[in-house]
């Protein structure tokens, strides 16, 4: 089984979560999705188009 790699977007999100001391679970709740789905977005298994801008807004990440 191969190791999953974060997308560049996923890396940015993870880094930002650490900086602002927020869990992935909390972020998922705030944007209205599941932790599993958020993870799939961060690893590029789902486009997550519907959530990307909300994630960027929430974490104050520029696109």
Helices and strands as residue ranges (DSSP letters): H 8-19, H 24-31, H 35-42, H 49-59
